[in-house]
């Protein structure tokens, strides 16, 4: 745990340019939600990805934090693109011309619950290119997913 940090309130990719709201904290404990279910269904709703990755496939990284809202896909629909490379612990997202990109891997996929709070439901994982016309992006489900998404 001594090597895992969380940064909140950051806007610039350059760590020497924190905002007055930037907080960096060391993670002391990871707690898996007692109702975590790797089969939890979020499909048909939207998730929000943030990151400083490239703004186009093969492009340069962004200097400021980017955000994109993406529809979540049914796993079976996602498997239609790449078959068994997509497993049940993955969430796929797809919106024409909108996607996570190189450099966003490891970043959060958040979901806004009915209570107005944001929940970490996945982590940007992999994809082919960025914002492809026919290929979704792939996220790993988070073991801290809150219940109530069925």
N, C-alpha and C positions, 0 to 999 in steps of 0.2 A: 504494500500500500504506500510505502514511502516514496514511490516514484510516480504516483498518479496525482495530477493536479487538475483543478477545475478553475476556469476563468469566467467570471461573470461581468457583464457591463462593458465588455471590450468592443471596440468598433474598428480599430486599425489592425492590420495584419502585423505590422511592425511592433514587437513587444516593448520597444523603447518609447512608444507613443501611447501610453495608456490614457484613458479618459479619466475625468475626476470620479467616475462611477465604477471604474475597474476594480474588481476584487479577485485576487488569486488565493485559492485555499487548497491545502493538501487534503486529499481524501483519507480519512482515518478508518472508514469502515464502509463496506458495500453490503447493503441489505437487500435480499431478494424478497419481493413482495410475497406474502403468504398465499395470495390468490393467483400468483403468476401461472399462466397457462400458455405454453408455447403455441397452442392452436387458437389463441384468442383472435377473434375476427374484427378487423377494422375496415374491411373492404367496403367500398361505397362511400367512404368519407375522405376527408383531405388531411394530409400531413404537411408539416412545414419543415423544410431543410434550410439550414444556414451554414455558411462557410466562406472561406477566402480562396476557394479554388479557382480554376480557370473559368473564364466567362464564355469560352468556346472550345471545342475539341482541339487540343494541341496549342491553345492560346496561353497567354500569360495569366498569372494569378492576379486576383483582385487585391487592391490595397485596402479596400473597405469591406466590411462584412456584407455579404449578399444574402438574400432570403428569397425562397420560392415556395409557393403553395402548390402541392401536387396531389392529384387524386390517387388513392390507394386502390390497387387491383386485386381481384380474386386470385388466389394462388393458381388455380387451374387455368385461368386465362393467361397468367404469366408463364406457366409451363408450356403453353402453346407456342411461345417464342423460342425457348431454349430447352424444352423438355426437362429431364431430370437434373439439370444443373441448378434448377430452382427447387429448393427444398421447403418443407413446411415451416422451417424457422426463418424464412425470408419473407419480406414484404416487398412488393414491386410497386413502383410508381410510374405513371405515364401521363404526360401532357405535351402535346406537340410544341416543339421549340422551347421547352422548359425542362430543366433537369439539374441534378448535381453533376459535378465534372471532376476532372483530375485535380487533386489537392483537397477535395472535400471529404475524402475517405476518412472515417473515424469520427466525422461530425454528427450532430444530432438530427434525428427525425422526431419531431414533436407532434403531439396531437392535442387539440384544445377540447377538453371535456365539457359536458353540459354544465358543470359547475363553474366554468370560466377559467379554470386552471389549466396550465400546460403540463403534459406528461411526456417523458422520454419514452418512446415506444420502439425506437430502432436506431441503428447506427448506419451511416452511409457505408456501403461495402464495395460494390463493383458494378460495372456496366461496360458496354462497348461504345466508345465515343461518348458524345454528350448531346442530349436533346435530339437523338436520331428520330427520323420520321417513323420508323417501324419498330424500334426497340425501347423497352422500358428500362428504368434504372432499378437497382437492387439494393435493399437494405436488410440488415440482420435485425431480427426482433430483439428487443431489450428484455433481459430478465427482470427488470424493475417495472414492467408494464403494470399499470393499475387495472383493477378489474372493472367490469361494467361496460365493456365494449362490444358485447354480443349483438 
